Amino acid sequence: MDFSDLNRRSLDIFRNLVDTYLETGEPVGSRTLSQKLEASLSPATIRNVMADLEDAGLLYAPHTSAGRLPTDAGLQFFVNGLLEVGSLSESECHQLEESCHIQGRRLEDVLNEATTLLSGLTQCAGIVLAPKLESPLKQIEFVHIGDRKALAVIMTQDGLVENRVIEFDSFFSQETLKQASNYLTHILSGKTLSEARTLLSSELHEHQKQLDKLAKSAIKEGFAVWAGDEKTARSLIVKGQANLLQNVKVLDEIDRIRDLFNILEAKENFATLLDAAINAEGVQIFVGAENELFKLSGCSVVVAPYKNSQQKIIGAIGVLGPTRMHYGKVIPLVDYTARMIGKILSS
């Protein structure tokens, strides 16, 4: 349905009905609306309009009440063009900026903290699709931490830090690991991880005489962990699932939340959904059954992509909650968080 299909009176009644529902969670009747509307309309006139909106698939009447509730299609219609988006407070902006501070920290830690804060501010579950490590490398270092263990640290030109504990088959001294670190930094600085993977095998063969045998072995074993580690692929982070139990009023809502927990545990559908959001600009709102990738009625996803220093979209962050979420507050919070992550990645 297009907005032009409804006249101003119908849009006004529909907007007020949805606003009231999002505030109370209860079916909305004609008498309640007649007290809220600026125009003087009788309950009978409002009931006629509500019946037309029901025929259009935007409202439905639950069997327990004479009032109306918006359908998933109605909520999608509402957020697409009738929603009045609020603004963030200085306190909220400051909290998000602090959580997104990234210099010298692992990207995963930053995303974890930003997602946890976003979950708390929205009282929804926070979700984020973490990117592959695709930024150009700046420095690679092996730090000796045990007889056959080393901490492999990769720093990117974007200021991100990633590390892994590596177990070697044989003992390597700190001096050997330092030689390996210097060599890797020299040949791989400015390359992405995927480019480095291709370059490394040929470089080791051509310069094998310049490298100590142990250093060459450390490089092969250490970088193999990075190149093949599943954690370097995109991963889905979910925080604040318990928030979904807030304001649950009836048993069927509890059943929906239980189903949602199971889906969150599996994660595949949400990774697919966030991948779809990556292909779009700005905040995306997916309302329950109205989204082909997310067909769980009763829940919505609000998500926005974020970019790296090359202005390439590399991930997405957002929240998942009941369809009766405070969209006017949630949307600017998600948008601001995504822009803050992108801004800091670009600095």
Disulfide bonds with the S-S distance in Angstrom:
none
